[in-house]
Amino acid sequence: MRHPADEPLHAPYDSQVARRLVTYLRPYRRHMAGALGLLLLLGAAEATRPILIKHAIDDHIAVGKISGLWVPAIAFFGLLLFELLAGALRTYLTTWIGQRAMHDLREQLFDRLQRLPIPFFDRNAIGRLMTRVTTDVEVLNDLFSSGVIAIIGDLVLMVAIACMMFAMDWRLAMITFLLLPVIAVVSFFFRSRMRDAYRDIRRWIARLNAFLQERVSGLSIIQLFQREENSRREFQAINREHRDAQIRSVFYHALFYPLVEVGGALAIALILWYGGGQILQGTLTFGTLVAFFQYLHKFFTPIRDLAEKWNLLQAAMASGERLVALLDEPTEIDSGVGHGLPEPRGEVEFEDVWFRYGPDAWTLSGVSFRVAPGERVALVGPTGSGKTTCASLLTRFYEVERGRILLDGMDVREYPRDELRRRIGLVVQDVFLFSDTVRENVRLHDLRIDDERVRRSIDAIGAERFVDELPHGLDTEVGERGRALSTGQKQLLAFARALTFDPPVLVLDEATSSVDSESERLIESAEARLLSGRTSIVIAHRLATIRSVDRIVVIHHGEVREMGTHAELLAADGLYARLYQLQFADQGVPDSERVAGAR
């Protein structure tokens, strides 16, 4: 059964994944050409060394001719020195290429994540996405930094050595190559099994990260309800599966690599048997046999290296599949025209809006209401009635299925997304603050917003007292998710953030539900001054906080049931009146006081 944290893969072929990944090397093709040139020179140098040994043995040592032996010796030393310098340069160049390519890939992945629609994150665990950008990219980094060039280098060296072996003695060369079909069959046999093993590894790493991210974020709940042992068992199960997947990959590699070693040993035995007989018959020189052993070692060393790189390649292909799948995720469709936009007045209108999150029941069914410029309208209703969905559709976090939403007389789908969200400020109940200073959490690193503007917003919302009391004022680090601040203080900063960007429309989604009484009074007193002339849509469960709005829209089961002022809706004795009475009944307020207060 597929785990919810597992993303579906379209199982592209190796060649398709490889072509996509190679595109990240194209900007550095000149450097690649330089690295390949060094590889050719290194291959030629390695293929030349056995010839020098053959020449030294046959032309000097075997015949007792010492004079002139220094020539192949010095040439041999010169080749070793060249290989040392060229190898170091090649290693640096290939690592440089790999790091640059991975830098570009990470940036593209991060850019893609920022432009993916909100529904994508609703169905994908954050920890798993973190695995894509970190662990999977690091696997590719190993391949790009060493694997790709090394594989090409090994292939070049094998071709060069094969040519030299055939030129030296084609019969010995044929004996050597008799074992290559066996090695090819073994490689094909292990290919799919190793790929499946590495797919499992990548999948279980993603689950591990997703599980850890969720449990660490909810650690207080786990400890409060004493679920540590249960979480430990769940982690053990996932970790066990990851361990078993790793062991399966090691098992296949442990079989594959020795089989290649056996092939090399058999080749040496055959050459020793046949070559030794040819020397005894006088048809083969001792120097040729020694050179052939040198070539044989150099020929099977790349094959053994390829066996190692095959291990890396299978891991990289498994990671590459997931990265390609993420890069192919469709981003938010920005159908905005970008010209002929109306002047920002702040008029909002819902016209017969229908929406659902899945194929099941509709979340909104024919919702229609209008908010005039500068008007303050509250959306109220039971939990799950669709109030927050209205805000999400207005900001185009989700798209309307039927009907339309107008902003200043123009369908929101015709606005460029950046312009639409520039005109709408949103303050939600679950405030998110970044691990940064108070200043940057208010202006979000928008350098066009200076300290004076940030300070005006903080002062206007009444948050200057607690900000000034912080150790470093605006330069105080708030910590991860604002852990250094209270819930009410975080809400005040979120309110100041929205005001700093000065949107014509302000949406407050349960913005004061987690604020203490003092902070709530600060916000309510600021609203009278700051929301004057600004369209505001207030979503609230606490009906006491929205009695001063101009109009109230009551939504129930995704439909607009009532509209009117606070007094009108109480007088109508409908759904709003029942909600209002239930809330105040929980506070122990007598009916007579509630009615008098309403009047």
N, C-alpha and C positions, 0 to 999 in steps of 0.2 A: 504493500500500500504506500502511495506517495505521501510523504510528510508535507504539511502545509508550508514548511520553510523551504521546500525544494522547488526551485524554479523549473518550469518545463523547458527542455532543450529540444531543438529541432534536428539534432543529430546530424550536423553538417559533415561532409567528408573531410578527411585530413587536408586534402588539397584546397578546399574552400576556406577552411580555417587558416591554413598557412598563407594563402594569398592575402587574406585580410590582415594578418599580423605582419607580413612582409612590407605592407604599405608604410609602416612606421619606420622602416629602414631607408625608404626612398629618399627622404631629405638629406641623407648622409651617404648617398651613393658614391661620391668622390672619395670619402674616407673608406667606404667598403672596397672600392677599386684599389686603393692603396694597400689595404689589408690583404686582399686577394693577390696582389702583386708580390707582397712579401711571402705569402704562402707558396706561390709558384717558385720563388727563389729558394725558399727553405726546402721545398720538395726536391728541387734539382740538386741542392747541396747534399741532402741526405742520400739521394740516389747515386751520387758520385763517390761517396766515401768507400763503399765496398770495391769499386773499381780500383781505387788507389791501393787498397789492401791486396787485391789480386795482383796488381802490377808489382808491388813490393815483394810478394811471395814468389811469383813465377819468374820475374825478371832479375831478382836480386838474391833473395834468401835461398831459394831452391837450387840455384846454380852457383852459390857462393860468391856472388859479385857484390861486394860491400860498397864499392864506389858508386855514387849516384843515389844511394838509398835515402840520403837526406832529402832528395826532391819530393818523393811521395810523403815523407814524414812531415816536412814543412807544409806541404799542400794540405795534408790531413789536419794539421793544427790550425791552418788558416781557415779551413771550412768550419771547424768547431767554433772558432772565434766569431766567424760571420753568423753562424746559427745562433750563438748566444746573443749577439746584439740585435739581429733581426727578430729573434723570438721575443725578446723583451719589448721591442717596439711594437710588434704585432699584438702582444698581450695588452699593452696599454691602449693601442688603437681600438681593438675589439671591445675592451671594457668601456672606453669612452663612447663608442657607438651604442653599446647596449644601454648605458645609463641615460644617454640623450633620448633614445627611443622610448625607454620606460618613463622618462620624465614627460614626454609628449603624450604617452598613453594614459598616464595618471591624470594629466590635465584634462584630456578629452573625457575620461570617465567621470571626473568631478563635474565638469561642465554639463555632461549628459544628466547626471543625477539632479543637478539644480534645475534642469528644464523638463524633468519628467512630471507628469500630472499627479495630483494628490492621490487619485485612486490607485496608482501604482504602489505607493507606500502603504496604502491600506492593506494590500495583500502580500507585501514582502517584508520580512523581518529585517530590522535595522542591522543586527549583528551579521546577517548573511550578506547584506550589501557591503558592510565593512570588509568582509572576507574577500569579496570580489576586488576591491580597490587596493587591498594590502597583500594578503597571502597569494592570491592568484597572480597578481602582477609581479610579485617577487619570484614566483616560479618562472615566469616568462623572462624576468631579468637574468636568471641563471642561464637560460637558453640563449638569449640575445648577446649576453656579455661573453660567453665562452662557447656555448654549444653550436650555434649556427656556423661560425667561422671555423671552429674545430672540425665539424663534420665535413665541411668543404675541403679543409686542409687534409683531412684523412683520406678523402676520396681522391684528391689530387696526388697525394703521395702514393696511394695504391696504384693509380694508373701509371705514374712514373716508374715505380718499381716493377710493375708487370711488363712494361716495355723493355726495361733493362734486362729483366730475367729472360724474356724471349730472345733478345738480341745476344745474350751470353750463351744460353743453351736451351733450345726450345723443348727438348725432351724432359729436362728437369722442371721446366716451367709447367708443362702439361701435367706432370705428376702432382705438382703443387695445387693446380687449379681443379683437380679431380674432386677435391673436398668442398669446393665452394657451393655446388648445388645442395649439399647436405646442410651447410650452414644457412643457406637461403631458406630451405624448408623449415628448419628449426626457428628461424626468425619469424617467419610467417605464422607458425604455430603459436608462438608466444605473444604475437602482436596484439590480438584482440583481448587476450586474457589480461595482459598488463594494462591496456587502456581501460578495461572495465574496473580493474583494481584501483587505478588512479582516479577514475570518476567517483568511485565510492569514497576515496580519501577526501576529495574536494567537497563532496556532499556532506560528509560527517564533520569536517572542519567548519563548514558553514553552520551546521546545526549547533556545534559547540559554541561558536561565537554568538549566535542568536540567543541561545539559552543563557550564556553568561551575561550578556548585555541586559536581558530581561530580568534575571534574578538579582543582579547587582543594583539595577534601578529600583527594584521593588523589595530591597533587603529589609526595610523597616516593616513591611507587611509580613514578610516571611518570619521575622523574629517575633512580631506581635502575636501572630497566630501559631507560633511554635511549629513551623513547617520546615525547619532546618533538615531534619532527617529525611523527610519526603523529597526535598530538593536534592539532597545528597544522593539518594537512590536514583532519581531521574538523571542526574549528571553521570553517575556511574554507568548507567545503561548506554547513554550516548557515547561516553568516553570508551566503553568497551567495544562498541561497534567501530569507532575510529581506530582503536588499537588493532582489531581483527582485520580491518581493511589494509592497514599498514603492513601487517604480517603477511597478508596474501600477496601484496606487491613484492615484499622481500623474498617470499618463497619462489615466485616466478623468476625474479632476477637471480636468485641463488642457483636455480637450475640452468638458466640461459647462459650465464657467464662461464661456468665450468664446461658446458658443452662446446663453447667456442674455444676454450683452452684445450680441450681434448682434440678438436680439429687441428689446432696448431701443432700439438704434440705428434699426432699421426703423420702430418706432413713432414715434420723433422725426421721421423723414423723412416718414412719412405725414401726421402732424399738421402739419408745416411746409407740405407741399404743399396739403393740404385747407384748413387754417386760413388760409394766406396768400391763397388764392383767395376765401375767405369775407370776408376783410377788404377785398379789392379790390372785392367786390360790395356791401359795406356791410352785410352781415348778421352780422358778428362784430366786436366791438371789439378794439382792440389789447391792452387790459388783460386781456381774457378769454384771448387767445392766450398772453400772457406767463404768466398764472396757470396755464394748462393745461400749459405747458412745466415750470413748477414742480411741478405735480402729477405729471406724467409722470416727472420725475426722482425724486420722492419715492415714486412707485408702483413703479418698477423697482429702486430702491435696496433695499427689503425683499426683492424677488425675488432680487437678487444676494446679499444677506445670507443668504437661505434656501438659496441654492446652497452658500454656505460652511458654513452650519449643517447642510446635508444631508450634507456630508462628515463633520462631527463626529457627526451622528446615526448614520450607518452604522457608524462606528468604535465608538460607544457600544453599538449593538445587538449587534455582534459580541462585545464584552466582556460585555454584559449576558447573552447566552446562556450564556456560561461561568460567570458568577457565579451565575445562577439554577440551573444544573446542579449547582454545588457546594453551594448552599444546600438543594437538594432531595435531596442524598445522605442516606440513612437513618443516623441516629445509633445508638449502642449501645442496644439494647433492655434497659431496666431493668425486669425483671418481678418484682423483689423485693417481698415483702409489707410489709416495714418494721415489722412488729410480731410479737410472739410468737417472737422469735429466741432460740435457746438460749444459755445462758451460755457464754462463750468458754473452752473447755477445751483445744482444740488437737487434737482427733481428726480425722484425715483418712482417707477410705476411697474407693478407686476400685472401682466395681462394673461389670465387663464394659464398659469404655469403648472405643468405636470412634471414630476420627477420621481425616480426610484433608484435605489442603490444597486439593486439586482433584479433578477427576473420575477421577483415575488411582488408583494403588494406595493402600491404607490405610496411614497412618503408624502408627496404633495399632490393634491387633486384639484386642479382648477383654481389655484390661489390667485386672487386679484385684489389689489389695493394700490393707492397712490399716496405718495408723500410729497407734499409741496415744498418748494425751496424754503429753507429755514424752519420747516416744521419739525417738531419732535414727536415721533410716533413710537409707541411701545408695542412689541409683539409678546403676547402672553399666551399661556396654555399649559396643559400638563406635560410632563416629561415624555419625549418621543413624538410630540405633536407636529414637529417640522420647523420649529422656530430657527434653530441654528442652520438648518438646511437652506432657509431663505438667504441667510448671510453668505453661505458658501456659494450659492448660485449667483448672488449679486457680484461677488468678487471673482467669479468664474473658476473657483476651485473645482467645481463640477459644472457640467453643461446641462442646460434645460433640454428636456426631451420634447415637450410640447409647449406652445405658447411662447412668450418672450418677456424679457425684463428690459425696461427702458431706463436709461440715465440721460437726463436732459433731452428727452425726446428721441434718443438714438439707441437702438438695440445694443446691449453690452457686448454682443458677439462681433459687432462691427468696430469696436474700439481695439487698438493695439493693447496687449495685456499690460505693458508697462504704464501706458497712459490711463487705462481703466483703474489700475491699482494705485496710481498716483492721486486719483480723485476720490478714493475711498480709504478711510482709515478704519482699522479694525482692532478692537481691544477685546481679548477673550479671557475666559476665566482661568484657564491653565496657561499662565504667563511663562514665556520662555526667555530667559536671559542668558547671554553668552558669557564665557569665562573671560571677561574683559572689564574695563573701567565703567563707572556710571556714565561718563560722558559718551563713550562709544556705544553703550547699550541704548542710549537715548537717540543718538544721531546715526547709528549703524554705519559708521565709518564714511559717512557722506561729508566730504571735506568742504562742501559748499555751505554746510551748517556750522557756524562759528560758536564759540563758547557763550557769547551773549545771547544767541537765540536759544541755546540749550537751557541757559539759566532762566530766561523768560518763561519757558514752558514749565520748568520745575517750580518756579515761583507762582505761576498762574494756577497750577494744580494744587498748590499748598504743600509741596513736598520739600520746600527749602529747609525746613527745620531739621528733618532727619538726615538730609544730604549734608548739611553743614556740620552735623555731629559725627559724620563718618571720619575715620582717621585721616584721610587724604581728600576729602570732599569729592569733587568730580573725578579725581584720579584714583579713587578707591576701587580696587579689584573686588568684584562681587562674587567671584568663585563660580564653580561649575553650576549651571542652572540657577545662579543667584543664591547659593546656599548661605552666604553671609548676611542675607537680608530676610526679614520676616515676610510672610505672605502678603500682608497689607502693603509693605514697602515695595515689593515687586509689582503689585497692582498699580501703585501710584507711578512707578517708573514706566510701566507699559502705557498708562494714560498720557504721561508726558511725552513719550515717544510718538504716539499718534498725533498729539497736538503740535509737536515740533515740525512735522511734515505738512501741517496746515491743509488737510483735505477738505473739500467742500461737503463731503458726506462722511459722517462718523457713525460707525456701527459698534455698539457696546453689547457684547454677548456675555451676559452674566458677569459684567466687569466689576461689580461691587459685591459679589456673593461671598467672597472670601476675605473681605476687608473688615477690620474691626470698626467699632462704632465711631471712634474719633476720626479714622481715615475716611470712613464713609461720609461723615459730615464735611470733611475737607473737599471731597469730590463733589458732593451735592452743592456746596456753596460755590465751587468753581464753575459748575455746569451753567449756572444762571448767567455768568459773565462770558464764558468761553463759547458756549453753544448758541449764543444769540446770533442769528443770521446764518447759522450753520445747520444743514439738514442732519438730523440724528435719528437713528433707529436703535431703540433700546430693547434688548431681549432680556427678560428677567422672570424669575420664579417668585421673587420677593415683591409682592404687589405694592408694599408700602413705599418702595423706592421709585415708583413710576406714576404717583398720583399727580405730579406737576406737569406731565407731558401734555401735548395738545390733543392727542388722540390715541386710543388704544385699539389694537387689532387682536381679536381673540381667535387663536387657531386651535382646532381640535381634530385629531385623526387626519391631519394633512389638509383640512378645509377651513376656510374663513367662516366662523360662526357668528361673530358679532363685531361691530365697530362703533366707536363713540368715545366720549370723554369718560373719565372715572365716575362722575356723578350720574351721567346718562346710563351707563352700563349697570350701576348699582340699582338705579330706579327700574331698569328693565327686568331685574330679578331673574337673569338668565345664567348662563354658564360662568361669566365673569363674577357675578355676585356670589355664586356658590363657591368658587375658588377663593374669593376674598374672605368669605365667612369661615371657610375651613382653615385658612391660614391664621386668622385672628382667634378662632376657637382654640387652636393649639397654644395660643399665648394667654388664654384665660381671660379675654376681654368680654364683658357682658354684651349682649345683643344691642341693648339700648345705647351703649357708648359707641358701638360700631356704626350704628345708623346715624347717630348725632354727629360723629366724626365725619361721616361721608357727606352729610349735608353742609 
